[in-house]
Amino acid sequence: MLTDKDIDKLTEIFPTRPEVKMIVEKVFEEKFEEKIAPFQREALSALDKLATAVEKQNFGNAVRDTQFSRHDSWIHTIAKKTKVALKD
């Protein structure tokens, strides 16, 4: 039979449940940093490059649409002044 003295000795040697949980979380966090963090950085970098490309494309499209609208307005003005009917 275990005495209180034996139990005290065992609790000094073996970790408690909260201590085990803390150790496991620490090891998991370290492994996560080693294995997942580089992948996460690469994924975020790729996503940033993609977002930048889409932003540039959207800007280019807006410039093109503005120019198209301006040309369309000019064509209609010229057609009106020269009395030329435009087909839709």
KOLLUM-936781 format. One record per residue: chain; x, y, z of N, C-alpha, C in turn. Coordinates in pm, 1 decimal. Layout:
+-------+----------+----------+----------+----------+----------+----------+----------+----------+----------+
: volum :     n_c1 :     n_c2 :     n_c3 :    ca_c1 :    ca_c2 :    ca_c3 :     c_c1 :     c_c2 :     c_c3 :
+-------+----------+----------+----------+----------+----------+----------+----------+----------+----------+
:     A :        X :        Y :        Z :        X :        Y :        Z :        X :        Y :        Z :
...
+-------+----------+----------+----------+----------+----------+----------+----------+----------+----------+
END
This chain:
+-------+----------+----------+----------+----------+----------+----------+----------+----------+----------+
: volum :     n_c1 :     n_c2 :     n_c3 :    ca_c1 :    ca_c2 :    ca_c3 :     c_c1 :     c_c2 :     c_c3 :
+-------+----------+----------+----------+----------+----------+----------+----------+----------+----------+
:     A :     83.5 :   -117.0 :      0.0 :      0.0 :      0.0 :      0.0 :     88.6 :    124.2 :      0.0 :
:     A :     45.4 :    224.4 :    -75.6 :    121.3 :    348.1 :    -83.8 :     87.5 :    438.9 :     34.2 :
:     A :    190.7 :    497.3 :     85.1 :    170.3 :    593.6 :    193.4 :    168.5 :    734.0 :    133.8 :
:     A :    131.3 :    831.1 :    216.9 :    132.1 :    970.6 :    172.2 :    272.3 :   1013.8 :    133.2 :
:     A :    369.1 :    961.9 :    203.5 :    508.6 :    994.4 :    174.4 :    548.0 :    942.7 :     35.2 :
:     A :    501.0 :    820.0 :      2.2 :    528.6 :    762.2 :   -129.9 :    461.9 :    844.2 :   -240.6 :
:     A :    341.0 :    887.0 :   -216.0 :    267.1 :    966.7 :   -314.8 :    337.5 :   1100.5 :   -336.3 :
:     A :    383.2 :   1161.8 :   -228.3 :    457.2 :   1288.0 :   -240.8 :    583.4 :   1269.3 :   -324.4 :
:     A :    654.0 :   1159.3 :   -304.5 :    774.5 :   1131.2 :   -383.1 :    739.5 :   1113.2 :   -530.7 :
:     A :    629.7 :   1041.7 :   -557.2 :    588.1 :   1018.4 :   -696.0 :    547.6 :   1148.9 :   -765.3 :
:     A :    478.7 :   1237.2 :   -693.9 :    436.9 :   1363.2 :   -755.2 :    556.7 :   1453.9 :   -782.4 :
:     A :    663.0 :   1435.4 :   -708.8 :    784.6 :   1510.9 :   -736.5 :    854.2 :   1459.7 :   -861.6 :
:     A :    843.3 :   1331.0 :   -888.3 :    912.5 :   1268.3 :  -1000.9 :    832.3 :   1281.2 :  -1130.3 :
:     A :    703.3 :   1247.9 :  -1125.0 :    619.4 :   1246.1 :  -1244.4 :    545.7 :   1378.8 :  -1260.8 :
:     A :    530.6 :   1422.8 :  -1384.9 :    460.2 :   1549.5 :  -1407.4 :    309.9 :   1534.6 :  -1385.1 :
:     A :    248.2 :   1642.9 :  -1347.3 :    103.0 :   1642.5 :  -1330.1 :     36.3 :   1661.0 :  -1466.0 :
:     A :    -93.0 :   1646.8 :  -1470.4 :   -166.7 :   1662.3 :  -1596.2 :   -146.7 :   1801.4 :  -1656.4 :
:     A :   -157.9 :   1909.1 :  -1580.1 :   -133.0 :   2041.6 :  -1639.6 :     10.1 :   2056.1 :  -1692.3 :
:     A :    105.5 :   1996.7 :  -1622.3 :    244.0 :   2003.4 :  -1669.6 :    260.7 :   1927.9 :  -1801.0 :
:     A :    198.4 :   1810.3 :  -1810.8 :    204.9 :   1731.7 :  -1934.3 :    140.2 :   1809.4 :  -2048.0 :
:     A :     26.1 :   1870.2 :  -2019.9 :    -42.9 :   1948.9 :  -2121.6 :     46.0 :   2063.8 :  -2169.6 :
:     A :    112.6 :   2132.2 :  -2076.7 :    200.2 :   2242.5 :  -2112.9 :    317.4 :   2193.2 :  -2197.9 :
:     A :    374.1 :   2079.5 :  -2162.7 :    486.5 :   2023.4 :  -2238.3 :    442.4 :   1986.6 :  -2379.6 :
:     A :    328.2 :   1921.6 :  -2391.4 :    276.9 :   1880.4 :  -2522.2 :    248.9 :   2003.4 :  -2608.8 :
:     A :    185.9 :   2105.5 :  -2550.5 :    157.4 :   2227.6 :  -2626.1 :    285.7 :   2294.8 :  -2672.2 :
:     A :    387.0 :   2296.0 :  -2586.3 :    514.4 :   2358.2 :  -2621.9 :    580.7 :   2282.7 :  -2737.1 :
:     A :    581.6 :   2150.3 :  -2729.2 :    642.7 :   2068.9 :  -2835.2 :    564.6 :   2085.3 :  -2965.3 :
:     A :    432.2 :   2084.0 :  -2955.2 :    349.4 :   2101.8 :  -3074.6 :    376.7 :   2237.7 :  -3138.6 :
:     A :    385.3 :   2341.4 :  -3056.4 :    410.9 :   2475.8 :  -3108.3 :    546.0 :   2482.5 :  -3178.2 :
:     A :    647.9 :   2419.6 :  -3120.3 :    780.3 :   2418.8 :  -3182.6 :    777.7 :   2346.3 :  -3315.8 :
:     A :    711.8 :   2230.4 :  -3319.5 :    702.9 :   2153.6 :  -3444.3 :    621.4 :   2229.5 :  -3548.1 :
:     A :    516.6 :   2296.7 :  -3502.8 :    435.4 :   2376.6 :  -3593.6 :    521.1 :   2484.5 :  -3658.2 :
:     A :    600.2 :   2552.9 :  -3576.0 :    687.2 :   2657.9 :  -3628.2 :    786.8 :   2601.3 :  -3729.4 :
:     A :    839.2 :   2483.0 :  -3701.5 :    938.1 :   2422.0 :  -3791.1 :    876.3 :   2379.2 :  -3923.4 :
:     A :    759.3 :   2316.3 :  -3916.5 :    699.8 :   2253.2 :  -4034.7 :    599.5 :   2341.4 :  -4107.8 :
:     A :    511.5 :   2406.4 :  -4035.9 :    399.2 :   2476.0 :  -4097.3 :    431.0 :   2622.4 :  -4127.2 :
:     A :    504.6 :   2686.8 :  -4040.9 :    530.5 :   2829.7 :  -4057.8 :    594.5 :   2863.0 :  -4192.8 :
:     A :    695.5 :   2788.5 :  -4239.7 :    751.4 :   2821.8 :  -4372.3 :    647.2 :   2808.2 :  -4483.8 :
:     A :    565.5 :   2705.2 :  -4477.6 :    459.6 :   2686.5 :  -4576.9 :    360.6 :   2802.8 :  -4570.1 :
:     A :    327.9 :   2844.4 :  -4448.2 :    234.4 :   2954.6 :  -4429.4 :    291.1 :   3083.6 :  -4488.9 :
:     A :    419.6 :   3108.4 :  -4467.2 :    481.8 :   3228.6 :  -4523.9 :    479.5 :   3223.4 :  -4676.4 :
:     A :    508.7 :   3106.7 :  -4733.6 :    507.0 :   3093.1 :  -4879.8 :    366.2 :   3115.0 :  -4934.5 :
:     A :    267.2 :   3059.2 :  -4866.9 :    129.0 :   3073.7 :  -4912.3 :     85.2 :   3220.1 :  -4906.5 :
:     A :    119.9 :   3288.7 :  -4799.2 :     84.1 :   3429.8 :  -4787.7 :    156.3 :   3514.1 :  -4892.1 :
:     A :    280.3 :   3479.3 :  -4920.6 :    356.4 :   3551.4 :  -5022.8 :    292.2 :   3532.2 :  -5160.0 :
:     A :    254.5 :   3408.8 :  -5191.4 :    190.0 :   3380.6 :  -5319.7 :     56.3 :   3453.2 :  -5329.8 :
:     A :    -18.1 :   3454.2 :  -5221.6 :   -147.6 :   3522.9 :  -5219.3 :   -129.0 :   3673.0 :  -5238.3 :
:     A :    -25.5 :   3728.4 :  -5177.9 :      3.5 :   3871.2 :  -5193.4 :     38.1 :   3902.9 :  -5338.7 :
:     A :    117.5 :   3816.4 :  -5402.6 :    152.8 :   3838.0 :  -5543.5 :     28.5 :   3832.0 :  -5631.8 :
:     A :    -58.2 :   3737.4 :  -5602.6 :   -181.7 :   3724.2 :  -5680.5 :   -270.8 :   3847.1 :  -5662.0 :
:     A :   -285.0 :   3893.4 :  -5538.9 :   -367.6 :   4012.2 :  -5512.7 :   -309.6 :   4134.7 :  -5583.4 :
:     A :   -178.0 :   4145.8 :  -5584.3 :   -113.3 :   4258.2 :  -5652.9 :   -140.2 :   4252.4 :  -5802.8 :
:     A :   -130.8 :   4133.6 :  -5861.0 :   -156.0 :   4118.3 :  -6004.5 :   -301.3 :   4153.6 :  -6038.1 :
:     A :   -394.0 :   4110.1 :  -5956.1 :   -535.6 :   4140.4 :  -5979.6 :   -559.3 :   4291.0 :  -5967.3 :
:     A :   -495.4 :   4351.8 :  -5868.2 :   -510.0 :   4496.8 :  -5850.2 :   -457.2 :   4572.4 :  -5971.8 :
:     A :   -342.5 :   4531.0 :  -6024.6 :   -286.8 :   4596.0 :  -6144.4 :   -379.7 :   4576.8 :  -6263.6 :
:     A :   -434.3 :   4455.9 :  -6276.9 :   -525.0 :   4428.5 :  -6387.8 :   -651.7 :   4513.3 :  -6376.1 :
:     A :   -704.9 :   4525.0 :  -6255.4 :   -825.2 :   4607.3 :  -6235.6 :   -797.3 :   4753.4 :  -6268.8 :
:     A :   -680.7 :   4802.7 :  -6232.2 :   -644.1 :   4940.3 :  -6264.7 :   -634.5 :   4958.6 :  -6415.8 :
:     A :   -570.2 :   4862.5 :  -6483.8 :   -558.5 :   4868.7 :  -6629.8 :   -694.4 :   4864.5 :  -6696.9 :
:     A :   -783.8 :   4781.1 :  -6643.8 :   -919.4 :   4774.0 :  -6699.7 :   -993.9 :   4905.6 :  -6681.6 :
:     A :   -976.1 :   4969.0 :  -6567.3 :  -1043.5 :   5096.8 :  -6542.3 :   -990.7 :   5203.5 :  -6638.3 :
:     A :   -860.7 :   5204.4 :  -6662.1 :   -802.0 :   5300.8 :  -6756.3 :   -857.4 :   5276.3 :  -6896.4 :
:     A :   -861.1 :   5150.5 :  -6937.3 :   -913.3 :   5116.3 :  -7070.0 :  -1059.5 :   5155.4 :  -7083.8 :
:     A :  -1139.8 :   5126.2 :  -6981.4 :  -1282.1 :   5159.2 :  -6987.6 :  -1305.2 :   5310.0 :  -6994.8 :
:     A :  -1222.5 :   5387.2 :  -6923.4 :  -1233.5 :   5532.7 :  -6928.2 :  -1201.0 :   5583.9 :  -7067.9 :
:     A :  -1094.9 :   5530.6 :  -7126.2 :  -1055.0 :   5571.2 :  -7261.3 :  -1163.7 :   5532.0 :  -7362.5 :
:     A :  -1218.0 :   5412.5 :  -7347.5 :  -1324.9 :   5367.4 :  -7437.0 :  -1446.1 :   5459.9 :  -7427.6 :
:     A :  -1480.9 :   5498.0 :  -7306.7 :  -1595.2 :   5587.3 :  -7286.7 :  -1570.0 :   5722.7 :  -7351.5 :
:     A :  -1448.9 :   5772.3 :  -7338.2 :  -1412.2 :   5900.7 :  -7399.1 :  -1422.0 :   5891.3 :  -7551.8 :
:     A :  -1368.5 :   5784.6 :  -7609.4 :  -1374.2 :   5766.5 :  -7755.8 :  -1518.8 :   5754.8 :  -7803.1 :
:     A :  -1598.7 :   5681.2 :  -7728.2 :  -1739.5 :   5664.3 :  -7764.0 :  -1810.1 :   5800.2 :  -7765.0 :
:     A :  -1780.4 :   5881.4 :  -7666.9 :  -1839.9 :   6015.6 :  -7660.1 :  -1795.7 :   6099.2 :  -7779.3 :
:     A :  -1669.1 :   6093.1 :  -7814.4 :  -1618.9 :   6169.0 :  -7929.4 :  -1687.3 :   6124.6 :  -8059.0 :
:     A :  -1699.9 :   5995.1 :  -8075.7 :  -1762.4 :   5941.6 :  -8197.6 :  -1906.5 :   5990.9 :  -8208.2 :
:     A :  -1980.4 :   5986.8 :  -8098.0 :  -2119.1 :   6033.3 :  -8100.8 :  -2126.3 :   6184.0 :  -8129.1 :
:     A :  -2033.8 :   6260.6 :  -8073.4 :  -2030.4 :   6405.6 :  -8099.8 :  -2001.9 :   6432.8 :  -8246.9 :
:     A :  -1904.3 :   6362.6 :  -8303.8 :  -1869.8 :   6380.0 :  -8445.8 :  -1987.4 :   6338.5 :  -8534.0 :
:     A :  -2050.4 :   6226.2 :  -8498.8 :  -2164.0 :   6178.9 :  -8579.3 :  -2279.2 :   6278.9 :  -8575.1 :
:     A :  -2303.7 :   6336.6 :  -8459.8 :  -2412.4 :   6434.5 :  -8446.9 :  -2383.0 :   6559.3 :  -8529.9 :
:     A :  -2258.4 :   6608.2 :  -8524.2 :  -2222.2 :   6730.1 :  -8598.2 :  -2217.8 :   6706.7 :  -8748.7 :
:     A :  -2184.3 :   6586.4 :  -8791.1 :  -2178.8 :   6556.2 :  -8934.8 :  -2309.8 :   6496.0 :  -8983.2 :
:     A :  -2405.7 :   6482.9 :  -8894.8 :  -2538.4 :   6429.0 :  -8927.7 :  -2530.1 :   6288.3 :  -8985.8 :
:     A :  -2447.0 :   6207.3 :  -8922.7 :  -2432.7 :   6067.0 :  -8960.7 :  -2505.2 :   5983.5 :  -8856.8 :
:     A :  -2592.1 :   5894.7 :  -8902.5 :  -2666.5 :   5808.2 :  -8810.3 :  -2579.9 :   5687.5 :  -8774.3 :
:     A :  -2569.6 :   5662.0 :  -8646.2 :  -2492.2 :   5545.6 :  -8597.5 :  -2587.9 :   5431.2 :  -8566.9 :
:     A :  -2547.8 :   5312.4 :  -8602.9 :  -2628.3 :   5194.8 :  -8570.5 :  -2587.7 :   5146.5 :  -8430.3 :
:     A :  -2685.1 :   5098.7 :  -8357.5 :  -2656.6 :   5047.5 :  -8222.6 :  -2601.4 :   4908.2 :  -8225.2 :
+-------+----------+----------+----------+----------+----------+----------+----------+----------+----------+
END
